[in-house]
Amino acid sequence: MKLITLLTLCLLATLCQAQNRDNILILGDSLSAGYGIKVEESWPVLLQDKLNELQLDFKVHNASISGQTTAEGVAQINQLLQLTKPKLVILELGANDGLRGLPIMEMQNNLQTMITQSQLSGANVLLVGIRTPANYGRRYGQMFTKSFHQLALKNGISLVPFMLEPLSELITDQNKPEYIQADGLHPTAKAQPILLNFLMPYINKSI
């Protein structure tokens, strides 16, 4: 009887500890899913390691899926919010919409839906922007980039204008393979700590 009581108390203590933790939900695509590298090398896992190192009681839930579009994010957001009850939602979606040349207004509406649902759940939102490759045309690229700024301003949320900005400043023709995989799109394992260091001030501001 005493053993059962002790086990019950331990279980309750574990549940209480889990409930008291603040959750961070990352909803993204291959840039956050660790495409082409080991999952433990990806920036979301490094973020959890960093939070643990700082003794901050946060649990990172990475729901990022390679190839995911904003429409697919909309289909998942409510269930993810219910499951994780996050304090912060990091939205890193839109790159695949851009690569497929999907209507920008559709992408913007999908992101707005996810922002609204996240805010209604009580979570803060950090929007992570991306750019389209130059061969998609200047006008489309400008409209694509502008849409992230419009959403951040409209909703009063923080924006990372361009997630890969620190890499673009480092890359030369000679060292590009160190930071970008052979597909020319995805960051290498070596690039992940750089991305995290770049994102951390925005995350700290949004928590």
Buried (B, 14 or more C-beta within 10 A) or exposed (E): EEEEEEEEEEEEEEEEEEEEEBBBBBBBBBBBBBBBBEEEBBBBBBBBEBBEEEEEEBBBBBBBBBEBBBBBBBEBBBEBBEEBBBBBBBBBBBBBBBBEEBEBEEBBBBBBBBBEBBBEBEBBBBBBBBBBEEEBEEEEBEBBBEBBEBBBEEBEBBBBBBBBBBBEEEBEEEEBEBBBBEEEBBBBBBBBEBBBEBBBEBBEEBB
